[in-house]
């Protein structure tokens, strides 16, 4: 024979912790806080800031570790060259400017004006291009 007993509760007691009024108030507050835009977007923003900081810290540490090891071992230099991270010769701004100026021909250009209000730009630009081409053929 099996005897089953049940515990009767009075008005002040609850049958489980989930039914307590304190737990219900905490759950209501948590739901209200989750719906709050300051919590919803602010928590995402703060998470982004924290993990962004940690990620940047790790990448910066890698950079500094490579700077420490560079030049100290031949094997490390060979690994760097294989991976394409070998140090290139630093150029000054003047050298870069001279290379750019020598490649470009800066004296051979023609100004084609933009359209004015109420004008059809395609017709005017087409006429200007024809005039420019005729001028080039005559030279």
Backbone torsions as a table, in degrees:
resi	resn	phi	psi	omega
1	UNK	NA	133.4	-178.1
2	UNK	-107.4	132.0	179.6
3	UNK	-111.4	126.1	179.7
4	UNK	-111.5	128.5	177.9
5	UNK	-119.6	146.6	176.4
6	UNK	-120.8	147.0	-179.6
7	UNK	-93.1	125.4	177.7
8	UNK	-87.8	142.1	-179.8
9	UNK	-110.5	150.5	175.7
10	UNK	-94.7	-178.1	-177.1
11	UNK	-63.6	-34.7	-177.9
12	UNK	-78.5	-22.1	-177.7
13	UNK	-96.7	155.0	173.4
14	UNK	-123.0	157.2	-175.9
15	UNK	-75.4	-22.7	176.4
16	UNK	-147.0	168.3	-179.5
17	UNK	-70.8	-24.3	-178.3
18	UNK	-69.9	-23.0	-177.2
19	UNK	-93.1	0.8	-175.7
20	UNK	-73.7	147.8	179.7
21	UNK	-65.9	-29.3	177.9
22	UNK	-65.5	-43.7	179.3
23	UNK	-64.5	-39.4	178.6
24	UNK	-64.2	-40.6	178.3
25	UNK	-64.8	-40.2	178.3
26	UNK	-64.3	-42.4	179.9
27	UNK	-65.5	-40.7	177.6
28	UNK	-62.4	-43.2	179.6
29	UNK	-64.3	-39.5	179.7
30	UNK	-66.3	-42.4	179.0
31	UNK	-64.3	-41.3	179.3
32	UNK	-65.0	-39.1	179.9
33	UNK	-67.6	-37.4	179.9
34	UNK	-66.7	-34.6	179.5
35	UNK	-76.8	-16.4	-178.8
36	UNK	-68.3	128.1	-178.4
37	UNK	-64.0	-29.5	178.6
38	UNK	-64.0	-40.4	180.0
39	UNK	-75.3	-44.8	-176.3
40	UNK	-61.0	-53.1	-176.9
41	UNK	-86.1	-31.8	179.6
42	UNK	-66.9	-39.5	179.4
43	UNK	-66.7	-38.4	177.1
44	UNK	-64.5	-41.4	-179.7
45	UNK	-65.0	-45.8	179.4
46	UNK	-64.7	-37.4	176.3
47	UNK	-62.4	-43.8	177.8
48	UNK	-60.3	-43.3	179.8
49	UNK	-63.1	-45.2	-176.7
50	UNK	-66.4	-49.5	-178.7
51	UNK	-70.1	-31.3	174.4
52	UNK	-63.2	-43.1	177.7
53	UNK	-62.0	-45.7	-179.2
54	UNK	-64.3	-40.0	178.7
55	UNK	-64.7	-44.9	179.1
56	UNK	-64.3	-36.0	178.6
57	UNK	-62.1	-43.1	-179.8
58	UNK	-65.7	-44.0	-180.0
59	UNK	-65.5	-38.1	178.0
60	UNK	-66.3	-37.9	179.0
61	UNK	-64.0	-38.8	177.1
62	UNK	-61.1	-43.0	179.9
63	UNK	-60.5	-44.9	-178.5
64	UNK	-69.5	-34.7	176.5
65	UNK	-63.6	-40.9	178.8
66	UNK	-65.2	-40.7	178.6
67	UNK	-61.8	-37.9	179.1
68	UNK	-65.9	-41.9	-174.6
69	UNK	-80.7	-19.9	-176.3
70	UNK	-64.6	132.7	177.0
71	UNK	84.1	-6.4	-178.0
72	UNK	-93.0	-26.4	179.7
73	UNK	-138.2	144.4	-180.0
74	UNK	-70.4	-36.3	179.4
75	UNK	-61.6	-41.3	179.7
76	UNK	-64.2	-41.0	178.6
77	UNK	-62.7	-40.5	179.0
78	UNK	-66.6	-39.6	177.0
79	UNK	-63.2	-39.5	179.5
80	UNK	-64.9	-40.6	178.9
81	UNK	-67.0	-38.4	178.3
82	UNK	-63.3	-39.3	-177.8
83	UNK	-84.0	-2.4	177.0
84	UNK	84.7	18.2	-178.5
85	UNK	-106.2	25.1	179.8
86	UNK	-71.0	151.2	-175.4
87	UNK	-77.8	128.0	179.6
88	UNK	-95.1	160.2	179.5
89	UNK	-67.0	130.4	179.5
90	UNK	-73.1	135.5	179.0
91	UNK	-110.1	145.8	175.7
92	UNK	-84.9	165.0	179.3
93	UNK	-63.6	-34.1	179.8
94	UNK	-65.4	-41.1	178.2
95	UNK	-63.9	-43.4	179.0
96	UNK	-64.4	-40.6	178.8
97	UNK	-62.8	-44.6	-179.6
98	UNK	-62.5	-42.0	178.0
99	UNK	-61.7	-41.3	-178.8
100	UNK	-68.4	-43.2	-178.3
101	UNK	-67.3	-38.5	-179.2
102	UNK	-67.6	-32.6	-178.9
103	UNK	-74.4	-32.2	-174.7
104	UNK	-94.6	148.5	172.8
105	UNK	-106.0	101.8	-169.5
106	UNK	-88.4	-10.4	-177.0
107	UNK	-93.0	-10.4	-176.0
108	UNK	-105.1	88.1	177.6
109	UNK	-150.8	161.6	-179.1
110	UNK	-138.6	134.6	-177.5
111	UNK	-85.7	123.2	173.1
112	UNK	-112.5	114.0	-173.3
113	UNK	-74.6	154.9	177.3
114	UNK	-78.5	169.6	-176.8
115	UNK	-74.3	150.6	172.1
116	UNK	-93.4	169.4	-178.2
117	UNK	-64.3	127.6	178.8
118	UNK	90.3	-1.2	179.6
119	UNK	-100.2	152.4	173.2
120	UNK	-90.3	110.7	-172.5
121	UNK	-66.9	-31.0	-176.5
122	UNK	-65.9	-41.6	179.8
123	UNK	-66.3	-44.2	-178.3
124	UNK	-66.1	-44.3	179.8
125	UNK	-67.1	-36.4	177.0
126	UNK	-62.7	-42.7	178.2
127	UNK	-63.9	-42.6	-179.4
128	UNK	-66.0	-37.0	178.3
129	UNK	-67.2	-40.2	176.8
130	UNK	-63.1	-42.4	177.7
131	UNK	-61.4	-41.6	179.9
132	UNK	-66.0	-43.9	178.7
133	UNK	-63.0	-41.3	177.1
134	UNK	-62.8	-38.9	179.3
135	UNK	-66.4	-37.6	179.3
136	UNK	-68.7	-38.7	-179.8
137	UNK	-66.9	-35.2	-178.3
138	UNK	-73.2	-23.5	179.1
139	UNK	-84.1	NA	NA
